[in-house]
């Protein structure tokens, strides 16, 4: 299974400060999760930052997205035009440890981010949260990513190939 950012849209709740909080985590090979299966955090912020960072990476570039609730971060390295390295990092008092390392096709991982963002926007619209600034930001980011990709989608038969 290709790595993907999982956002469980049905788990998303609005905080008192009108931020959206829910389950968001990286899933990879069977039983591989980061930070862990069912991790809860500020979903839209993490998703929007992942879309921004991964879509802007050029070969050789490195980008980072921190989880906001805990000592965790995702580090993305564009190895070449096709491949993306994804590392899960955990901060300790004295250092940072790489606790997960996987590779994906860049386009396949981008498609997982786009799908997760579309699911969050749909869920927000159903709950009448569509006017929240963070949902508006994701809508703009999605539009920009889709324009940059020429509207191209990965077909399901191609999504599992690496």
PyMOL commands that set and color helices and strands:
alter all, ss='L'
color gray80, all
select helices_A, chain A and resi 43-56+106-126+133-148+156-159
alter helices_A, ss='H'
color red, helices_A
select strands_A, chain A and resi 4-14+20-27+33-34+40-42+62-66+72-78+83-91+96-105
alter strands_A, ss='S'
color yellow, strands_A
deselect
rebuild
show_as cartoon
